[in-house]
Amino acid sequence: MRIGGGLSGWDGGAAVDAGWRGTIGERSAVGRPVAWRRVVSMQGVARFRGGRVALVSGLLGIALLAVSAGAIAAPAGASPITAYVVNDLSDSVTPIAMKLAGAEISLGAGEHPLAIAITPDCKTAYVTNFGNGLNLSGNDSVTPIDLASKTPDPAIEVGKKPDGIAITPNGKTAYVTNDYSDSVTPIALASKTPRPAIAVGSNPHGIAITPNGKTAYVTNSESNSVTPIALATNTPGVPIKVGGFPVGIAISPNGKTAYVTNSVSNSVTPIALATNTPGAPISVGRDPVGVGISPNGKTAYVTNNGSNSVTPIALATHTPRAPISVGDRPAGIAITPNGKIAYVTNEESDSVTPIDLPSKIPGPGIKVGVGPYGIAITGGLNQGGNICRNQPGRAGGNPAKGGVSVLPGR
């Protein structure tokens, strides 16, 4: 994987439709019945449902986490703000500097990177490498990247087909969902050592961690459920039933509610975390994947992969608002810490759409690599300190980065 050249602000140019690339083959090798079968090629990953094939770059989950980041212009004393976009189909990460374009930097990471999480000190990014879906023996790894030098460390082996990733608020442990192993792998970040896997439901994608660092929540796409994990003991709890094919998950900044995108049900399920009780589903667009929550906790933003839009949800009443048009196949989403701008990855447009949140007006697409999925932002100041925010590309949220989780895994 390589880090490609960065683009400045909203001047990155219009999105370009990448179209379909390569031949496809079914993900039937896993031998499980699925509502949403993964279809892959040497160059791309696709999603098949009801006879329709749509280009999709990996699990949203995101790890689609909701990445909140600093304002576009960093305040005095803040570190520079940079968004890191994971490009599934070009095996790369594109940094988007808010003012200056970055030089292309080579990173020797694995195939089909999906999700990205950044440590609370903003020093290291961790990227999940899903690998070629036709090859069950792929590299199945997570690549750490030193953000100061833009160099990768040796990959860390995890379970089969790693998808989403979230990091605890204290920065000590990363948790990775393993799509084909039905498990979550904890990684001790000080030594970059994987720990024993934690069994969860079928086909885990997104993951989010509560702001107090006590519990992780994992979306199990083929089980139509969410598994809570007590992080003190890494013990899974009783699964929580949600809608059809849950992918992304985000947790409100106050830690009281999780929001889960249900791709097949075209809805979002709120979960009251005090009792782990699901509430009434909220209708959104087609194939919702990623979800991000504003820093003030008032609004959730959901990427509708099948509607080419983002649906805002007023969280006080759980009321969906008018959708915002973005690029083709939106997946990941990240929100700046001041709550003014959201950045949305568009898989088929090979672009990122900035949205001015006060006006709900999208800006011109910023061109990035092929098949952008996950997104994370570093830099800025929040309550006196530098912050980092992760967005899943697919799987969940990172409280250390805004207390919300976004994109899910596929």
C-alpha positions in Angstrom: 0.0 0.0 0.0 1.2 3.5 -0.6 0.2 7.0 0.6 -0.8 9.0 -2.4 -0.5 12.7 -3.0 -2.8 14.9 -0.9 -5.3 17.4 -2.2 -6.1 20.8 -0.9 -9.4 21.8 0.6 -12.4 21.8 -1.7 -10.2 22.4 -4.7 -9.4 18.8 -5.3 -11.6 18.6 -8.5 -14.8 16.9 -9.4 -15.3 13.2 -8.7 -14.6 10.8 -11.5 -16.7 7.7 -12.0 -14.3 4.7 -11.9 -16.8 2.3 -13.3 -16.5 -1.5 -12.9 -13.0 -3.0 -12.9 -12.2 -6.6 -13.5 -14.0 -9.9 -13.5 -15.8 -11.1 -10.4 -16.1 -14.3 -8.5 -18.4 -15.2 -5.6 -17.4 -15.3 -2.0 -19.2 -18.7 -1.6 -16.0 -20.3 -0.5 -16.9 -19.5 3.1 -19.8 -22.0 2.8 -22.3 -19.9 4.7 -25.7 -18.7 3.5 -25.6 -14.9 3.3 -28.1 -12.2 2.5 -25.4 -10.0 1.1 -22.7 -12.0 -0.7 -19.3 -10.5 -1.2 -18.0 -10.7 -4.8 -14.4 -10.0 -5.5 -11.9 -9.7 -8.3 -8.1 -9.2 -8.6 -8.8 -5.5 -8.7 -12.1 -4.9 -7.0 -14.6 -6.0 -4.4 -18.3 -6.0 -5.2 -21.5 -6.6 -3.4 -24.2 -8.8 -4.8 -27.8 -8.8 -3.6 -31.0 -9.6 -5.5 -29.2 -9.9 -8.8 -27.5 -6.5 -8.6 -23.8 -6.1 -8.5 -22.4 -2.8 -7.1 -18.8 -1.9 -6.6 -17.9 -1.7 -3.0 -14.5 -1.2 -1.4 -14.6 -3.5 1.6 -16.4 -3.4 4.9 -17.6 -0.1 5.9 -17.1 -0.1 9.1 -17.0 0.8 9.5 -14.7 0.1 10.9 -16.8 2.7 9.1 -16.0 4.7 12.5 -17.2 8.2 12.7 -14.1 10.2 12.6 -14.3 13.6 14.0 -11.4 15.8 13.3 -10.2 19.4 13.7 -11.4 22.4 11.9 -10.2 23.0 8.4 -7.9 25.8 9.5 -6.1 24.6 12.6 -6.3 27.1 15.6 -3.1 28.6 17.0 -1.1 25.9 18.9 -2.8 23.0 17.1 -1.1 20.4 15.0 -1.8 20.5 11.2 -5.1 18.8 10.2 -4.9 15.9 7.8 -7.4 13.4 6.6 -6.2 9.9 5.7 -8.4 8.1 3.2 -8.1 4.3 2.7 -8.3 3.4 -1.0 -9.4 -0.2 -1.2 -8.9 -0.9 -4.9 -5.6 0.9 -5.3 -4.0 -0.5 -2.1 -3.2 3.0 -0.9 -3.8 5.7 1.6 -4.3 9.3 0.4 -3.6 12.2 2.9 -5.7 15.3 2.3 -4.0 18.3 3.8 -6.5 21.1 4.4 -4.1 23.6 2.9 -1.2 21.9 1.1 -1.0 18.8 -1.1 1.2 16.1 0.3 3.9 14.2 -1.6 3.3 10.5 -2.5 4.9 8.3 0.0 5.4 4.6 -0.3 4.0 2.3 2.4 4.4 -1.4 2.1 1.0 -2.5 3.4 -1.2 -5.3 2.4 -4.0 -5.9 -0.2 -7.4 -4.2 -0.2 -7.0 -2.0 2.9 -10.4 -1.1 4.4 -10.5 0.6 7.7 -8.1 2.9 9.5 -7.8 4.0 13.2 -5.4 6.5 14.6 -4.0 6.5 18.2 -5.2 9.3 20.5 -1.7 10.9 20.4 -2.0 11.1 16.6 1.3 9.4 16.1 0.3 6.0 14.6 -2.3 4.8 12.2 -3.5 1.2 12.0 -4.9 -0.1 8.7 -6.8 -3.4 8.2 -5.7 -5.4 5.1 -8.7 -7.4 4.0 -6.7 -9.0 1.1 -8.0 -10.6 -2.1 -11.4 -12.0 -1.2 -10.8 -15.1 -3.4 -7.8 -16.0 -1.4 -8.8 -17.2 2.1 -5.1 -17.5 3.1 -4.5 -13.7 2.3 -2.2 -11.6 4.5 -4.9 -11.2 7.2 -3.1 -8.4 8.9 -3.1 -4.9 10.3 -0.3 -2.4 9.2 0.9 0.2 11.7 2.0 3.5 10.0 4.3 6.0 11.7 2.6 9.3 10.7 5.6 11.5 11.3 7.9 9.6 8.9 5.0 8.1 6.8 6.7 4.7 7.1 5.0 1.3 7.9 6.0 -1.1 10.6 5.8 -4.8 10.1 2.3 -6.1 9.7 0.5 -7.7 12.6 -1.3 -11.0 11.9 -4.9 -11.2 13.0 -7.9 -13.3 12.0 -9.3 -14.1 8.6 -10.3 -11.1 6.5 -9.8 -8.2 9.0 -12.4 -5.5 8.5 -13.2 -2.9 11.1 -10.9 -1.5 13.8 -11.2 0.7 16.9 -8.7 1.9 19.5 -9.4 2.4 23.2 -9.5 5.9 24.6 -6.2 5.3 26.5 -4.5 4.2 23.3 -3.3 0.9 24.7 -5.3 -1.6 22.7 -6.8 -1.9 19.2 -9.7 -4.2 18.5 -10.0 -5.7 15.0 -13.1 -7.5 13.6 -12.3 -10.6 11.6 -14.9 -11.1 8.9 -14.3 -14.7 8.1 -13.2 -15.9 11.6 -16.3 -14.6 13.4 -14.0 -13.0 16.0 -12.4 -9.9 17.3 -8.6 -9.7 17.8 -7.2 -7.4 20.5 -3.8 -5.9 19.8 -1.5 -4.7 22.6 -0.2 -1.5 20.9 2.9 -1.0 23.1 4.3 -4.3 21.8 2.1 -4.5 18.7 1.2 -8.1 19.8 -2.1 -9.8 19.0 -3.9 -11.3 21.9 -6.4 -14.3 21.9 -9.4 -13.8 19.7 -12.8 -13.1 21.1 -15.7 -15.0 19.6 -18.6 -12.9 18.4 -21.4 -13.4 15.9 -21.3 -14.3 12.2 -19.5 -12.0 9.8 -18.5 -9.2 12.1 -17.9 -5.8 10.4 -18.2 -2.6 12.4 -16.9 -1.9 15.9 -17.2 1.0 18.3 -15.9 1.6 21.8 -17.7 3.6 24.5 -16.1 6.9 25.6 -15.2 5.4 29.0 -13.3 2.5 27.3 -15.3 -0.2 29.1 -17.2 -1.8 26.3 -16.9 -2.5 22.6 -19.9 -3.1 20.4 -19.5 -5.3 17.3 -22.0 -5.5 14.4 -22.5 -9.1 13.2 -23.9 -8.8 9.7 -25.0 -12.4 9.1 -26.4 -12.8 12.6 -28.4 -9.5 12.5 -27.0 -8.6 15.9 -24.6 -6.6 17.9 -22.2 -8.2 20.4 -21.1 -6.2 23.5 -17.6 -7.0 24.8 -16.5 -6.2 28.3 -13.0 -4.9 27.7 -11.7 -5.4 31.2 -11.9 -9.2 30.6 -12.5 -9.3 26.8 -15.7 -11.3 27.5 -18.5 -11.2 25.0 -22.0 -10.5 26.3 -25.5 -11.4 25.1 -26.0 -10.4 21.4 -28.5 -7.5 20.8 -30.9 -8.1 17.9 -31.0 -5.3 15.3 -32.1 -5.0 11.7 -31.0 -6.8 8.5 -27.3 -7.0 7.8 -25.9 -4.5 10.3 -22.7 -2.9 9.2 -21.7 0.5 10.7 -22.0 1.6 14.3 -21.4 4.8 16.2 -21.7 5.7 19.8 -23.0 9.1 21.0 -20.4 11.3 22.8 -22.2 10.9 26.1 -21.9 7.1 25.8 -25.6 6.5 26.2 -26.7 5.4 22.8 -25.3 3.4 19.9 -26.6 3.8 16.4 -26.3 0.8 14.0 -26.8 0.9 10.2 -28.9 -2.0 8.8 -27.9 -2.3 5.1 -30.7 -4.7 4.1 -33.4 -3.1 6.2 -32.5 0.5 5.0 -32.7 1.7 8.6 -30.7 2.7 11.7 -31.3 1.0 15.0 -30.6 3.0 18.2 -29.5 0.9 21.2 -29.8 2.2 24.8 -26.5 1.1 26.2 -27.5 1.2 29.9 -29.7 -1.8 29.2 -28.5 -2.9 25.8 -32.1 -2.5 24.5 -32.7 -1.8 20.8 -35.2 1.0 20.0 -37.5 1.5 17.0 -35.6 1.6 13.7 -35.2 4.9 11.9 -35.8 4.8 8.1 -32.9 6.2 5.9 -31.8 5.7 2.3 -30.8 2.5 0.5 -28.0 0.3 1.8 -26.9 2.5 4.7 -23.3 1.8 5.7 -21.4 4.4 7.6 -22.6 6.6 10.5 -21.0 9.5 12.2 -22.3 11.7 15.1 -21.7 15.4 15.5 -19.5 16.4 18.5 -22.4 18.0 20.2 -24.4 14.7 20.0 -27.4 16.3 18.3 -27.2 14.8 14.8 -26.1 11.6 13.2 -25.1 11.4 9.6 -25.6 8.1 7.7 -24.1 7.3 4.3 -26.6 5.6 2.0 -24.4 3.4 -0.3 -27.3 2.6 -2.6 -28.8 6.1 -2.7 -25.7 8.2 -3.3 -26.7 10.4 -0.3 -26.2 11.1 3.4 -29.2 11.2 5.7 -29.0 13.5 8.8 -30.9 12.3 11.8 -32.1 14.6 14.6 -31.1 12.5 17.6 -33.4 14.2 20.1 -36.4 12.8 18.2 -34.8 10.2 16.0 -36.2 12.0 13.0 -34.5 11.7 9.6 -34.0 14.9 7.6 -33.7 15.5 3.9 -30.9 13.5 2.4 -27.8 15.3 1.0 -26.5 14.3 -2.4 -22.8 13.1 -2.6 -20.8 11.0 -4.9 -21.3 7.4 -6.1 -21.5 4.7 -3.4 -20.8 6.7 -0.3 -19.2 4.7 2.5 -17.1 6.3 5.2 -17.8 9.5 7.0 -15.7 11.8 9.3 -16.8 14.9 11.1 -14.5 17.8 12.2 -14.3 18.5 16.0 -16.0 21.8 15.6 -18.9 20.0 13.9 -18.8 22.2 10.8 -17.7 19.8 8.1 -18.2 16.1 7.3 -16.0 14.3 4.8 -17.6 11.4 2.9 -15.7 8.7 0.9 -17.4 7.8 -2.4 -16.3 4.3 -3.5 -17.2 4.5 -7.2 -16.4 8.2 -7.7 -12.9 7.7 -6.3 -13.5 10.9 -4.3 -14.3 12.5 -1.0 -17.2 14.9 -0.7 -16.9 17.7 2.0 -20.3 18.8 3.4 -20.8 22.1 5.1 -23.0 20.9 8.0 -24.6 24.2 9.1 -26.0 24.7 5.5 -26.1 20.9 4.6 -24.5 21.9 1.3 -22.0 19.5 -0.3 -18.8 20.9 -1.9 -17.0 19.7 -5.0 -15.5 16.2 -4.8 -11.9 15.8 -3.9 -10.2 13.2 -6.0 -8.3 10.4 -4.2 -7.3 6.8 -4.9 -9.5 4.0 -6.3 -12.3 2.7 -4.2 -12.0 5.0 -1.1 -13.6 3.5 2.0 -12.3 4.3 5.5 -11.3 7.7 6.7 -9.5 9.2 9.7 -8.5 12.7 10.6 -5.6 14.0 12.7 -4.7 17.3 14.1 -6.5 20.3 15.6 -7.3 21.2 19.2 -10.1 20.0 21.3 -10.5 21.0 25.0 -6.8 22.0 25.2 -5.2 19.0 23.4 -4.5 17.6 20.0 -7.1 15.1 18.8 -7.5 12.4 16.2 -10.7 11.0 14.9 -11.3 7.7 13.1 -14.0 6.9 10.7 -14.7 3.7 9.5 -14.4 3.0 6.7 -16.3 0.3 7.9 -16.6 -0.4 11.2 -17.0 1.5 14.2 -16.2 4.4 16.2 -13.3 5.4 18.3 -14.2 7.3 21.4 -10.7 8.5 21.6 -11.5 10.1 18.3 -14.7 11.7 19.0 -16.6 9.1 20.9 -18.4 7.9 17.9 -18.1 5.1 15.5 -18.9 5.1 12.0 -18.5 3.0 9.2 -18.9 -0.5 9.3 -17.4 -3.2 7.5 -18.7 -3.7 4.1 
